[in-house]
Amino acid sequence: MGSFASRSHVCISSYANLEVNLMTPIPPELVLEILRYLTNEFRACCLVCRAWRRLAQPFVFSSLAVSLESHCRSWNRKFVTYPHLAGYVTRLDVWGAYSVEMDVVMSEEPLFLESAETLEFVRRLPNVKHLEMEDFYLPSKRAIEVLCHFTRLERLELYVVVVDQPEDLLDLMSHMVNLKDLRITGIEVKSPNKGLVGPALHNHVDTVPKRLRNLKLQDITKSLYIFSWLSGGAFDLDNLTDLTLTWEYFPTRHRHNEIQFPTTPQLSSYLDPFIKTTGTAIKHLRLEIEALDYDMNSYVNSMQAHFISTGALSGFTALETLDIDSINLYSKNDAAQLVDIERLLHGVTLTNLRKIRIAMGFILNTPDHLPSYKELPSWTSLDGLLGSPKFPSLQQLEMIIEVRSSHRNVVGWEGSDSDEEDAPDVDFHPPSVDDVVAMIAEKMPKLTGRGLLTFCPAVTRVS
């Protein structure tokens, strides 16, 4: 029996050594990405396994998410037993239950930001530097005062956050003196005197203005007073170098009623002071433009139309890089919309612009599709425009190419969610990404000849 155990031990050890020798090292970045999906499991390990505590606790407890008072109560109990864990938390995500469509809080529980458990929870977190808030209506001073305990914030993300008065928004932000990165989607001030909201936000002066470096604004066509707030005394934007603007399409009618959108003079009254304040500092501008797969005549993109008609991009005099991408995660802007990009840059002079990056999608379902893209006059217009003295410092136009097709035999296709019977019966071999690249290079000879045109193919997908 002992001889068998000895031989087994030798075999197992040899096999283990062979596995170790043949094992490919896993990159640390991949290990960290895997760990992100196992956070809850590793948190449990950290509390019971001494070997894990010292190495893993700072990582797995660095980010928390709460949406109920019961969540806060549970964490408070853990922090009583393990008080050092609270010091590891640097990011906090809080989710409310406010529905902007129904204008109601979708929960029968008391607003958890106003509870004693939440206040205790927040007070236990001294090192939070990144706060994300989503779906909140903040009607009371008490809820806002709870959030004012985060005095070390460097990054704030607000997604659908509604307050009653301009003073509530100012109070919410007043203690965030270290804020460097601000991302806004769907902020609304419900004050009945909408015309007074912008001046109230703009005229407020903080003792220590927030010196932003990075700003992202999801389309705020319906809350233009945010521009007044940002260009006012609450912020110092001299160090703002990175700006992301998202432009969306909105329906022109709701049921049987037409929707009124801001006129060009109204947009200018808010946008011009903002661009004047930030234009000499911003070096990197990213435009995320919504891609439409339906009738564009029933929708309007007010922000894009305003920038095209006024040449507003000229105000960003320090701009070095310009990215134009799609807001849609799985659908890039169709290349037929290249005319909008050409119109956006037409009449604009950007002397410091070094690089433009444009992400474009090509739908190639029939033999006629690629020739139709080739006939677009915007290729020639854009080639001449970007090669002109209006862009004297341009060193690179990078095109991010995505090819979409309903056919399975696309060169470079990596997968599909469609059923086998949905595949077309036509024996058609759609053009590859390389074919699209060759077409663009042919249509833009000036930039190609100067070596300024580069390509980065995206994944080719079957729709």
Secondary structure as UniProt FT lines:
FT   HELIX           2..22
FT   HELIX           28..36
FT   TURN            37..38
FT   HELIX           39..48
FT   HELIX           50..60
FT   STRAND          63..66
FT   HELIX           69..81
FT   HELIX           83..88
FT   STRAND          91..95
FT   STRAND          98..99
FT   TURN            100..103
FT   STRAND          104..105
FT   HELIX           112..114
FT   HELIX           116..123
FT   TURN            126..127
FT   STRAND          130..138
FT   HELIX           141..147
FT   TURN            148..149
FT   TURN            151..152
FT   STRAND          155..163
FT   HELIX           166..173
FT   TURN            174..175
FT   TURN            177..178
FT   STRAND          181..189
FT   HELIX           194..203
FT   STRAND          205..210
FT   STRAND          214..217
FT   HELIX           221..223
FT   HELIX           225..230
FT   STRAND          233..235
FT   TURN            238..239
FT   STRAND          242..247
FT   STRAND          250..251
FT   STRAND          253..254
FT   TURN            255..256
FT   STRAND          257..258
FT   HELIX           264..278
FT   TURN            279..281
FT   STRAND          284..289
FT   HELIX           296..298
FT   STRAND          299..300
FT   HELIX           302..310
FT   HELIX           312..315
FT   TURN            317..318
FT   STRAND          321..326
FT   HELIX           335..337
FT   HELIX           338..345
FT   TURN            346..347
FT   TURN            351..352
FT   STRAND          355..363
FT   TURN            367..368
FT   HELIX           369..374
FT   HELIX           378..386
FT   TURN            389..390
FT   TURN            392..393
FT   STRAND          396..405
FT   TURN            411..412
FT   HELIX           420..422
FT   HELIX           433..443
FT   HELIX           445..449
FT   TURN            450..451
FT   STRAND          453..457
FT   STRAND          460..462
//
